[in-house]
Amino acid sequence: MKIFETIDQLREELRKYKSGQTLGFVPTMGYLHQGHLSLVEQSKKENDVTVVSIFVNPAQFGPAEDFDSYPREAERDEHLLRKLAVDVVFYPAVKEIYPEGYATYVEVEKLGNVLCGKSRPTHFRGVTTVVLKLLNIVSPTCAYFGRKDAQQAIIIKKMAKDLNLDVVIQAMPIVRDPDGLALSSRNVYLSPEEREAALSLSRALKKAKTEIEQGLRDASAIKEFIQKEISKYPLVTIDYIEVVTLDALDKTNTITLDNTLVAGAIWVGKTRLIDNFTLGEI
């Protein structure tokens, strides 16, 4: 496994692989868990070469968010990636991605203003900017993202389509702990009591999906059902619960089985967590 810290070094290395070989790319912010590693494993199955980036992107954090305290553990991450025989790791400093005087950003209109974008108004501009930069740097055949961040995956797919990027964007299934909690690097923030409370979202979503499978199609009723289930947990504050179309993230009154995203975000103490399920493919 080779590790590079500069764009020029990485590009020089990747030039060796581009003659007919497929290149898979997994962008991460590090502090890797099995969700990230499942993306790496998928990339290795489908490609000749796999590149993983580790970069905590300041542009996607708001001024009062957890950029400084976001968990970082480089040696642990490198150990996990070596075990999976990753070919290349890109580990840039902030100044490498955003040098002095940096002033260019990319934004997908409308899709980034709803759901998580309501309470994090600059978040997706930061996500799309860094992902576009990384895709331009790596030039992968395919890039892999998790469906836990469903809105992010939808936005990145839209960006890739609109900007005619020569890359396939793959949205892979959510990976969960045995109790159902969606894996997240931020789960490390949770105390034992908070972790139990954090299960409220995944449990409510699971019950809501069962209600839909049994015939409920009213979006308002599903939202109310999820909110009522979560309200049983006193340590939890709801950021949002929404039922939207999967293709355009538009609010909908009627749930369809091929174009619906049911998504939520909650606060448990100082930790913000997200989860969702989809009816249809991202």
TIZA-706188 format. One record per residue (C-alpha): residue number from 0; x, y, z negated. Coordinates in nm, 3 decimals. Each point is the difference from the previous one (the first is absolute). Example, Ala and Ser with C-alpha at 12.3 -4.5 7.8 and 13.67 -1.06 7.14 Angstrom:
2
+-----+---------+---------+---------+
| pos |      xx |      yy |      zz |
+-----+---------+---------+---------+
|   0 |   1.230 |  -0.450 |  -0.780 |
|   1 |   0.137 |   0.344 |   0.066 |
+-----+---------+---------+---------+
This chain:
282
+-----+---------+---------+---------+
| pos |      xx |      yy |      zz |
+-----+---------+---------+---------+
|   0 |   0.000 |   0.000 |   0.000 |
|   1 |   0.139 |   0.336 |   0.104 |
|   2 |  -0.090 |   0.322 |  -0.181 |
|   3 |   0.020 |   0.342 |   0.163 |
|   4 |  -0.052 |   0.345 |  -0.149 |
|   5 |   0.021 |   0.222 |   0.308 |
|   6 |  -0.208 |   0.016 |   0.316 |
|   7 |   0.306 |  -0.008 |   0.227 |
|   8 |   0.138 |  -0.314 |  -0.167 |
|   9 |  -0.336 |  -0.175 |   0.020 |
|  10 |  -0.055 |   0.085 |   0.365 |
|  11 |   0.349 |  -0.121 |   0.088 |
|  12 |  -0.074 |  -0.333 |  -0.167 |
|  13 |  -0.345 |  -0.039 |   0.157 |
|  14 |   0.136 |   0.057 |   0.351 |
|  15 |   0.157 |  -0.344 |  -0.031 |
|  16 |  -0.341 |  -0.165 |  -0.030 |
|  17 |  -0.208 |   0.168 |   0.266 |
|  18 |   0.077 |  -0.211 |   0.306 |
|  19 |  -0.310 |  -0.219 |   0.016 |
|  20 |  -0.032 |  -0.057 |  -0.374 |
|  21 |  -0.310 |   0.098 |  -0.195 |
|  22 |   0.045 |   0.224 |  -0.303 |
|  23 |  -0.238 |   0.004 |  -0.296 |
|  24 |  -0.006 |   0.293 |  -0.240 |
|  25 |  -0.134 |   0.025 |  -0.356 |
|  26 |   0.006 |   0.354 |  -0.144 |
|  27 |  -0.015 |   0.010 |  -0.382 |
|  28 |   0.060 |   0.230 |  -0.293 |
|  29 |   0.184 |  -0.274 |  -0.186 |
|  30 |  -0.064 |  -0.160 |  -0.338 |
|  31 |  -0.107 |  -0.295 |   0.208 |
|  32 |  -0.270 |  -0.247 |  -0.096 |
|  33 |  -0.150 |  -0.304 |   0.172 |
|  34 |  -0.224 |   0.222 |   0.211 |
|  35 |   0.305 |   0.159 |   0.161 |
|  36 |   0.174 |  -0.335 |   0.027 |
|  37 |  -0.300 |  -0.151 |   0.180 |
|  38 |   0.045 |   0.267 |   0.268 |
|  39 |   0.368 |  -0.088 |   0.028 |
|  40 |  -0.084 |  -0.370 |   0.030 |
|  41 |  -0.251 |   0.074 |   0.276 |
|  42 |   0.253 |   0.210 |   0.186 |
|  43 |   0.256 |  -0.278 |  -0.021 |
|  44 |  -0.252 |  -0.251 |   0.138 |
|  45 |  -0.083 |   0.219 |   0.298 |
|  46 |   0.328 |   0.172 |   0.088 |
|  47 |   0.365 |  -0.070 |   0.072 |
|  48 |   0.122 |   0.280 |  -0.227 |
|  49 |  -0.160 |   0.156 |  -0.310 |
|  50 |   0.078 |   0.347 |  -0.132 |
|  51 |  -0.124 |   0.127 |  -0.338 |
|  52 |   0.020 |   0.364 |  -0.106 |
|  53 |   0.000 |   0.114 |  -0.361 |
|  54 |  -0.080 |   0.367 |  -0.037 |
|  55 |  -0.205 |   0.177 |  -0.266 |
|  56 |  -0.149 |   0.268 |   0.221 |
|  57 |  -0.037 |   0.336 |  -0.177 |
|  58 |  -0.224 |   0.136 |   0.276 |
|  59 |  -0.288 |  -0.229 |  -0.099 |
|  60 |   0.000 |   0.099 |  -0.367 |
|  61 |  -0.193 |   0.302 |  -0.128 |
|  62 |   0.164 |   0.251 |  -0.238 |
|  63 |  -0.153 |  -0.162 |  -0.312 |
|  64 |   0.049 |  -0.361 |   0.112 |
|  65 |   0.254 |  -0.264 |  -0.100 |
|  66 |   0.284 |   0.044 |   0.249 |
|  67 |   0.266 |   0.036 |  -0.270 |
|  68 |  -0.130 |  -0.289 |  -0.210 |
|  69 |  -0.089 |  -0.234 |   0.288 |
|  70 |   0.168 |  -0.335 |  -0.080 |
|  71 |   0.334 |  -0.056 |   0.169 |
|  72 |   0.227 |  -0.304 |  -0.036 |
|  73 |   0.239 |  -0.033 |   0.292 |
|  74 |   0.195 |  -0.307 |  -0.115 |
|  75 |  -0.319 |  -0.195 |  -0.066 |
|  76 |  -0.142 |   0.094 |   0.341 |
|  77 |   0.320 |  -0.098 |   0.178 |
|  78 |   0.005 |  -0.335 |  -0.181 |
|  79 |  -0.356 |  -0.079 |   0.109 |
|  80 |   0.072 |   0.095 |   0.361 |
|  81 |   0.319 |  -0.207 |   0.009 |
|  82 |  -0.198 |  -0.303 |  -0.117 |
|  83 |  -0.227 |   0.046 |   0.303 |
|  84 |   0.301 |   0.042 |   0.231 |
|  85 |  -0.103 |   0.342 |   0.124 |
|  86 |   0.233 |   0.115 |   0.276 |
|  87 |   0.021 |   0.374 |  -0.062 |
|  88 |  -0.098 |   0.236 |  -0.283 |
|  89 |  -0.023 |   0.376 |   0.049 |
|  90 |   0.048 |   0.190 |  -0.326 |
|  91 |   0.018 |   0.371 |   0.084 |
|  92 |   0.030 |   0.294 |  -0.236 |
|  93 |  -0.265 |   0.271 |   0.013 |
|  94 |   0.237 |   0.241 |   0.177 |
|  95 |   0.055 |  -0.261 |   0.274 |
|  96 |  -0.371 |  -0.006 |   0.085 |
|  97 |  -0.074 |   0.365 |  -0.079 |
|  98 |   0.320 |   0.200 |   0.059 |
|  99 |   0.025 |   0.364 |  -0.099 |
| 100 |  -0.240 |   0.210 |   0.206 |
| 101 |  -0.230 |  -0.289 |   0.086 |
| 102 |  -0.332 |   0.144 |   0.122 |
| 103 |  -0.185 |  -0.254 |   0.219 |
| 104 |  -0.297 |  -0.206 |  -0.115 |
| 105 |  -0.260 |  -0.219 |   0.171 |
| 106 |  -0.359 |  -0.028 |  -0.114 |
| 107 |  -0.293 |  -0.215 |   0.110 |
| 108 |  -0.304 |   0.225 |  -0.020 |
| 109 |  -0.320 |  -0.100 |  -0.181 |
| 110 |   0.111 |  -0.351 |  -0.104 |
| 111 |   0.237 |   0.144 |  -0.258 |
| 112 |  -0.256 |   0.232 |  -0.157 |
| 113 |  -0.229 |  -0.264 |  -0.152 |
| 114 |   0.031 |  -0.272 |  -0.266 |
| 115 |   0.349 |   0.037 |  -0.151 |
| 116 |   0.054 |   0.314 |   0.207 |
| 117 |  -0.261 |   0.189 |  -0.202 |
| 118 |   0.196 |  -0.009 |  -0.323 |
| 119 |   0.341 |  -0.019 |   0.170 |
| 120 |  -0.032 |   0.261 |   0.276 |
| 121 |   0.363 |  -0.009 |   0.120 |
| 122 |   0.056 |  -0.372 |  -0.048 |
| 123 |  -0.073 |  -0.135 |   0.346 |
| 124 |   0.188 |   0.278 |   0.175 |
| 125 |   0.303 |  -0.121 |  -0.192 |
| 126 |  -0.073 |  -0.364 |   0.081 |
| 127 |  -0.046 |   0.050 |   0.373 |
| 128 |   0.305 |   0.225 |   0.024 |
| 129 |   0.236 |  -0.246 |  -0.166 |
| 130 |  -0.147 |  -0.303 |   0.178 |
| 131 |   0.035 |   0.169 |   0.339 |
| 132 |   0.359 |   0.093 |  -0.081 |
| 133 |   0.081 |  -0.354 |  -0.110 |
| 134 |  -0.166 |  -0.151 |   0.307 |
| 135 |   0.203 |   0.233 |   0.221 |
| 136 |   0.319 |  -0.092 |  -0.186 |
| 137 |  -0.053 |  -0.378 |  -0.002 |
| 138 |  -0.195 |  -0.043 |   0.329 |
| 139 |  -0.160 |  -0.326 |  -0.115 |
| 140 |  -0.209 |  -0.241 |   0.203 |
| 141 |  -0.244 |  -0.032 |  -0.289 |
| 142 |  -0.043 |   0.178 |  -0.336 |
| 143 |  -0.178 |  -0.152 |  -0.300 |
| 144 |  -0.225 |   0.169 |  -0.256 |
| 145 |  -0.222 |  -0.132 |  -0.279 |
| 146 |  -0.377 |   0.028 |   0.001 |
| 147 |  -0.009 |   0.114 |  -0.363 |
| 148 |   0.074 |   0.340 |   0.152 |
| 149 |  -0.273 |  -0.049 |   0.260 |
| 150 |  -0.041 |   0.369 |   0.074 |
| 151 |   0.374 |   0.030 |   0.054 |
| 152 |   0.003 |  -0.294 |   0.242 |
| 153 |  -0.293 |   0.144 |   0.196 |
| 154 |   0.167 |   0.341 |   0.021 |
| 155 |   0.334 |  -0.144 |   0.112 |
| 156 |  -0.172 |  -0.209 |   0.267 |
| 157 |  -0.178 |   0.312 |   0.124 |
| 158 |   0.325 |   0.198 |   0.005 |
| 159 |   0.176 |  -0.275 |   0.194 |
| 160 |  -0.282 |  -0.012 |   0.255 |
| 161 |  -0.035 |   0.376 |   0.039 |
| 162 |   0.375 |   0.057 |   0.037 |
| 163 |   0.048 |  -0.299 |   0.234 |
| 164 |   0.253 |  -0.163 |  -0.229 |
| 165 |   0.144 |  -0.323 |   0.138 |
| 166 |  -0.060 |  -0.202 |  -0.316 |
| 167 |  -0.261 |  -0.244 |  -0.130 |
| 168 |  -0.136 |   0.099 |  -0.342 |
| 169 |  -0.099 |  -0.305 |  -0.206 |
| 170 |  -0.222 |   0.035 |  -0.308 |
| 171 |   0.053 |  -0.302 |  -0.224 |
| 172 |  -0.225 |  -0.140 |  -0.278 |
| 173 |   0.002 |   0.134 |  -0.356 |
| 174 |   0.212 |  -0.206 |  -0.239 |
| 175 |  -0.138 |  -0.035 |  -0.353 |
| 176 |   0.105 |  -0.132 |  -0.337 |
| 177 |  -0.190 |  -0.316 |  -0.110 |
| 178 |  -0.246 |   0.217 |  -0.197 |
| 179 |  -0.089 |   0.197 |   0.314 |
| 180 |   0.193 |   0.323 |  -0.057 |
| 181 |   0.141 |   0.130 |   0.328 |
| 182 |   0.379 |   0.013 |  -0.018 |
| 183 |   0.142 |   0.350 |  -0.026 |
| 184 |   0.334 |   0.142 |  -0.105 |
| 185 |  -0.195 |   0.229 |  -0.231 |
| 186 |  -0.141 |  -0.295 |  -0.197 |
| 187 |   0.319 |   0.018 |  -0.205 |
| 188 |  -0.135 |   0.320 |  -0.159 |
| 189 |  -0.292 |  -0.184 |  -0.161 |
| 190 |  -0.012 |  -0.102 |  -0.366 |
| 191 |  -0.163 |  -0.340 |  -0.073 |
| 192 |  -0.330 |   0.173 |  -0.083 |
| 193 |   0.018 |   0.216 |   0.311 |
| 194 |   0.080 |  -0.297 |   0.219 |
| 195 |  -0.315 |  -0.175 |  -0.117 |
| 196 |  -0.197 |   0.317 |   0.075 |
| 197 |   0.163 |   0.023 |   0.344 |
| 198 |  -0.170 |  -0.327 |   0.092 |
| 199 |  -0.332 |   0.186 |  -0.002 |
| 200 |   0.046 |   0.113 |   0.360 |
| 201 |   0.092 |  -0.334 |   0.153 |
| 202 |  -0.272 |  -0.177 |  -0.198 |
| 203 |  -0.264 |   0.252 |   0.103 |
| 204 |   0.103 |  -0.020 |   0.365 |
| 205 |  -0.011 |  -0.379 |  -0.008 |
| 206 |  -0.352 |   0.003 |  -0.144 |
| 207 |  -0.107 |   0.263 |   0.255 |
| 208 |   0.127 |  -0.217 |   0.285 |
| 209 |  -0.208 |  -0.287 |  -0.134 |
| 210 |  -0.306 |   0.229 |  -0.002 |
| 211 |   0.064 |   0.084 |   0.365 |
| 212 |   0.046 |  -0.367 |   0.089 |
| 213 |  -0.338 |  -0.065 |  -0.162 |
| 214 |  -0.166 |   0.258 |   0.224 |
| 215 |   0.035 |   0.348 |  -0.158 |
| 216 |   0.065 |   0.256 |   0.271 |
| 217 |  -0.076 |   0.332 |  -0.170 |
| 218 |   0.327 |   0.193 |  -0.042 |
| 219 |  -0.132 |   0.221 |  -0.281 |
| 220 |  -0.113 |  -0.305 |  -0.194 |
| 221 |   0.345 |  -0.159 |   0.036 |
| 222 |   0.173 |   0.319 |  -0.118 |
| 223 |  -0.232 |   0.022 |  -0.299 |
| 224 |   0.057 |  -0.367 |  -0.078 |
| 225 |   0.380 |   0.042 |   0.002 |
| 226 |  -0.011 |   0.317 |  -0.209 |
| 227 |  -0.224 |  -0.170 |  -0.257 |
| 228 |   0.236 |  -0.298 |  -0.025 |
| 229 |   0.306 |   0.223 |  -0.048 |
| 230 |  -0.177 |   0.216 |  -0.259 |
| 231 |   0.004 |  -0.300 |  -0.235 |
| 232 |   0.371 |   0.067 |  -0.055 |
| 233 |   0.058 |   0.308 |  -0.221 |
| 234 |   0.365 |   0.053 |   0.097 |
| 235 |  -0.085 |   0.052 |   0.368 |
| 236 |  -0.085 |   0.321 |   0.187 |
| 237 |  -0.129 |  -0.031 |   0.355 |
| 238 |   0.167 |   0.213 |   0.265 |
| 239 |  -0.229 |  -0.122 |   0.277 |
| 240 |  -0.208 |  -0.293 |   0.119 |
| 241 |  -0.095 |   0.019 |   0.367 |
| 242 |  -0.156 |  -0.209 |   0.274 |
| 243 |   0.118 |   0.114 |   0.342 |
| 244 |   0.039 |  -0.127 |   0.354 |
| 245 |   0.323 |  -0.186 |   0.056 |
| 246 |   0.082 |   0.164 |   0.331 |
| 247 |  -0.060 |   0.369 |  -0.080 |
| 248 |  -0.033 |   0.012 |  -0.382 |
| 249 |  -0.341 |   0.165 |   0.038 |
| 250 |  -0.249 |  -0.033 |  -0.283 |
| 251 |  -0.274 |  -0.245 |   0.086 |
| 252 |  -0.342 |  -0.081 |  -0.141 |
| 253 |  -0.010 |  -0.357 |   0.128 |
| 254 |   0.268 |  -0.263 |  -0.045 |
| 255 |   0.097 |  -0.195 |   0.312 |
| 256 |   0.194 |  -0.325 |  -0.011 |
| 257 |   0.253 |   0.103 |   0.265 |
| 258 |   0.074 |   0.367 |  -0.072 |
| 259 |  -0.007 |   0.082 |  -0.372 |
| 260 |   0.260 |   0.099 |  -0.258 |
| 261 |  -0.097 |  -0.002 |  -0.367 |
| 262 |   0.275 |   0.181 |  -0.188 |
| 263 |   0.065 |   0.147 |  -0.340 |
| 264 |   0.260 |   0.181 |  -0.209 |
| 265 |   0.010 |   0.015 |  -0.376 |
| 266 |   0.209 |   0.154 |  -0.272 |
| 267 |   0.104 |  -0.221 |  -0.289 |
| 268 |   0.174 |   0.230 |  -0.241 |
| 269 |   0.253 |   0.189 |   0.214 |
| 270 |   0.011 |  -0.269 |   0.269 |
| 271 |  -0.196 |   0.027 |   0.323 |
| 272 |  -0.085 |  -0.331 |   0.170 |
| 273 |  -0.180 |  -0.084 |   0.324 |
| 274 |  -0.172 |  -0.307 |   0.139 |
| 275 |  -0.247 |  -0.090 |   0.275 |
| 276 |  -0.154 |  -0.265 |   0.215 |
| 277 |  -0.079 |   0.013 |   0.370 |
| 278 |  -0.272 |  -0.146 |   0.216 |
| 279 |   0.170 |  -0.016 |   0.338 |
| 280 |   0.363 |   0.033 |   0.101 |
| 281 |   0.216 |   0.308 |  -0.047 |
+-----+---------+---------+---------+
